[in-house]
Amino acid sequence: MSIKIEKMDHIGIAVNNLEERLALWETLLGAKAERIEELPERGVKLAHLKFPHSPTVELVSPLNDQAAVAKFLAERGEGIHHFCFEVENIESAFEELKKKGVQFVQDRPYQGAGGSRIVFIHPCSLGGVLIELKEEKKS
């Protein structure tokens, strides 16, 4: 049995300077930030760009040198960082994939942007691609 993906939620793009890159996306592509938020516990600042009929683009910049995205930028430079898929139940998806030998970056799901619950699948499990699973905040 495989997990049920609800939809592709967003594409994460690592950037060195959120304000500069956001201005480019706004000027060149007409994007507008749906919301901008800081997650100090993860060491990141995010801008969520909404496009009609498409996944959100999430610009991700580090708040400090210890953030995982800072290490990513130092090694690879700016560019696509991860793909995020929404699942109905993050805990059951996590447990099911773990039983199948999938490796995760974290040892359990945790709070993400906008009150969601998230967990990242380690790139070694999916051919070098970092995948985020996300369960939207329940109303």
C-alpha positions in Angstrom: 0.0 0.0 0.0 1.3 3.5 -0.8 0.4 6.8 0.8 -2.3 9.0 -0.7 -1.0 12.3 -2.0 -3.7 15.0 -2.0 -1.8 17.4 -4.3 1.5 19.1 -5.0 1.5 21.9 -2.5 4.6 23.9 -3.4 8.0 24.1 -4.9 10.7 25.3 -2.5 13.4 27.5 -4.0 16.5 28.4 -1.9 17.6 32.0 -2.1 20.4 34.0 -0.4 18.4 37.2 -0.1 14.6 36.8 0.2 13.8 40.5 -0.4 15.9 40.8 -3.5 14.6 37.5 -5.1 11.0 38.4 -4.1 11.3 41.7 -5.9 12.5 39.9 -9.0 9.6 37.4 -9.0 7.2 40.3 -8.5 8.7 42.5 -11.2 9.4 39.8 -13.8 6.6 37.3 -13.3 3.9 39.5 -11.7 3.9 37.3 -8.5 2.7 38.6 -5.2 3.6 37.2 -1.9 0.6 35.6 -0.3 2.4 35.7 3.0 5.9 36.1 4.4 6.9 34.5 7.6 9.9 33.7 9.8 10.4 30.3 11.4 13.2 31.0 13.9 13.2 27.4 15.2 14.1 26.3 11.7 16.3 29.3 10.9 14.4 30.3 7.8 12.3 33.1 6.3 9.7 32.2 3.7 7.7 34.0 1.0 4.7 32.1 -0.4 3.9 33.1 -4.0 0.6 32.1 -5.3 -0.1 31.5 -9.0 -3.5 30.6 -10.5 -4.1 26.9 -11.0 -0.5 26.0 -9.8 1.4 24.9 -6.8 2.7 27.8 -4.6 6.3 28.8 -5.0 8.0 29.1 -1.7 11.2 31.2 -1.6 13.3 30.0 1.4 16.2 32.1 2.8 18.3 31.4 5.9 18.1 33.5 9.0 21.5 32.2 10.2 24.5 30.2 9.0 23.3 27.1 11.0 20.1 26.7 9.0 19.9 23.6 6.8 19.1 25.9 3.8 22.3 27.9 4.5 24.3 24.7 4.1 22.4 23.9 0.9 23.1 27.4 -0.5 26.8 27.1 0.4 27.1 23.7 -1.4 24.8 24.2 -4.4 23.9 27.8 -4.7 20.4 29.2 -5.3 17.8 27.0 -7.0 15.2 24.4 -6.5 15.5 23.0 -2.9 12.4 20.7 -2.5 9.0 19.6 -3.7 6.2 19.5 -1.2 3.2 17.2 -1.4 0.1 17.4 0.8 -1.1 14.3 2.6 -4.2 13.9 4.6 -2.5 12.4 7.7 1.2 13.1 8.2 1.6 10.6 11.0 0.2 7.6 9.1 2.2 8.6 5.9 5.4 8.9 8.0 4.9 5.5 9.7 3.9 3.8 6.4 6.9 5.1 4.6 9.2 4.3 7.5 8.1 0.7 7.5 9.1 0.6 3.8 12.6 1.7 4.6 12.3 5.4 3.6 14.8 7.6 5.4 13.7 11.0 6.8 15.7 14.1 7.6 13.8 14.4 11.0 12.9 11.6 13.4 9.2 12.7 13.4 6.8 15.2 11.8 6.9 18.7 13.3 5.3 22.1 13.0 5.8 23.9 9.7 4.7 27.2 8.1 1.1 28.3 8.6 0.6 25.9 11.5 0.9 22.8 9.2 2.7 19.6 10.2 5.6 18.6 8.0 8.4 16.1 7.5 11.2 15.8 4.9 12.1 12.6 3.1 15.8 12.3 2.8 17.1 12.8 -0.7 18.9 9.4 -0.6 15.4 7.7 -0.6 14.2 9.3 -3.8 17.1 9.6 -6.2 18.6 12.8 -4.8 15.4 14.8 -4.5 14.3 16.4 -1.2 10.6 15.8 -0.7 8.5 17.5 2.0 5.2 16.0 3.1 2.7 18.4 4.6 -0.6 18.1 6.5 -2.5 21.3 6.5 -3.5 22.8 9.8 -6.9 21.4 10.8 -9.6 24.1 11.4 
